Amino acid sequence: VQLQASGGGLVQAGGSLRLSCAASELTFGQYAEGYSMGWFRQAPGKERESVGLISWSGDSTYYADSVKGRFTVSRDNAKNTVYLQMNSLKPEDTAVYYCAAGYGGTSDIFIKYTFWGQGTLVTVSS
């Protein structure tokens, strides 16, 4: 497994969770610089959607409208790890969350994400 996501679980509406995704050195090879990372999710019966994206530099971010103001994506390049802090969770946030990475240079986040993690389930009860 090249991208390892963790932190999912069951939480009540209004609660918080923090997802983490660590990329192994083998994922990027010798040169990890320039890889954008992000979080996507897929709920049962729905298409996969992007949730939060962040560039290598951290200067560029994107959030789906449905999570703006509640979710925060961040990264620690020294650890090749991306995080998703999820606050004020709603039942409609229930989904399998996937982390992904792709080469975007310094700031590009709207790219093809070529490396994918196995997903972690987030369930929000009402």
C-alpha positions in Angstrom: 0.0 0.0 0.0 1.5 3.3 -1.1 -0.9 5.7 0.6 -2.2 4.7 4.1 -5.3 6.5 5.3 -6.4 6.3 8.9 -8.7 8.1 11.4 -12.1 7.1 10.2 -14.8 5.8 12.5 -18.3 6.4 13.9 -19.1 9.8 15.3 -22.3 11.6 16.3 -23.6 14.5 14.3 -21.8 17.7 15.4 -18.7 15.8 16.3 -15.2 15.9 14.9 -12.7 13.5 13.3 -9.2 13.9 11.9 -8.1 11.8 9.0 -4.4 11.2 8.2 -2.8 9.8 5.1 0.9 8.9 5.0 2.7 8.4 1.7 5.5 5.9 1.7 8.8 6.9 0.1 8.1 4.3 -2.6 5.0 6.3 -3.7 7.0 9.3 -4.9 10.3 7.8 -5.4 13.3 9.9 -4.6 11.6 13.2 -5.4 8.5 13.9 -3.3 8.5 17.6 -3.9 5.7 18.9 -6.1 3.1 16.3 -5.2 -0.3 17.7 -4.4 -2.5 15.7 -2.1 -6.1 15.6 -1.4 -9.1 13.9 0.0 -12.0 12.5 -1.9 -15.1 10.7 -0.7 -17.7 8.3 -2.0 -21.1 7.7 -0.4 -23.2 4.7 -1.2 -24.9 5.1 -4.5 -23.1 8.4 -5.3 -20.2 9.3 -7.4 -16.8 10.1 -5.9 -16.3 13.8 -5.1 -13.3 15.8 -4.1 -13.5 17.1 -0.6 -10.3 19.0 0.1 -7.1 19.5 -2.0 -3.8 21.1 -1.1 -0.7 21.9 -3.2 2.8 21.0 -2.3 3.5 24.5 -1.1 0.3 24.7 0.8 -0.6 28.0 -0.9 -3.4 26.5 -3.0 -6.3 24.7 -1.4 -9.8 23.7 -2.6 -12.9 22.7 -0.6 -16.2 21.3 -1.8 -19.0 23.8 -1.1 -20.6 21.2 1.2 -17.6 21.2 3.6 -16.4 24.8 3.5 -16.0 26.2 7.0 -16.2 22.8 8.5 -13.2 20.8 7.1 -9.6 21.8 6.9 -6.9 20.1 4.8 -3.3 20.5 5.8 0.0 18.7 5.2 3.4 18.0 6.7 5.9 17.6 3.9 8.6 16.3 6.2 6.3 13.4 6.9 4.7 13.1 3.5 1.4 13.2 5.3 -1.9 15.0 4.6 -4.6 15.6 7.1 -8.3 16.3 7.0 -9.8 17.9 10.1 -13.5 17.5 10.0 -15.7 19.5 12.4 -19.4 19.9 12.8 -19.9 16.6 11.0 -23.3 15.8 9.5 -24.9 12.5 8.6 -24.5 13.5 4.9 -20.7 13.4 5.4 -21.0 9.6 5.8 -18.8 8.0 3.1 -15.6 6.2 2.4 -12.8 8.8 2.4 -9.8 8.3 0.1 -6.6 10.2 0.1 -4.8 10.7 -3.2 -1.6 12.3 -4.6 -0.5 13.6 -7.9 2.2 15.7 -9.4 1.2 19.4 -9.4 4.4 21.3 -9.1 4.4 24.0 -6.5 0.8 25.1 -6.5 -1.4 23.2 -9.0 -4.1 21.2 -7.4 -6.5 20.6 -10.3 -4.5 17.8 -11.7 -4.8 14.0 -12.3 -4.4 12.2 -9.0 -2.4 9.1 -9.8 -1.8 7.5 -6.4 -4.7 6.4 -4.2 -5.1 5.1 -0.7 -7.4 2.3 0.3 -10.1 4.4 1.9 -11.3 4.9 5.5 -15.0 4.8 6.4 -16.5 7.7 8.2 -20.0 7.2 9.6 -21.9 10.1 11.1 -25.0 9.2 13.1 -27.9 11.5 13.6 
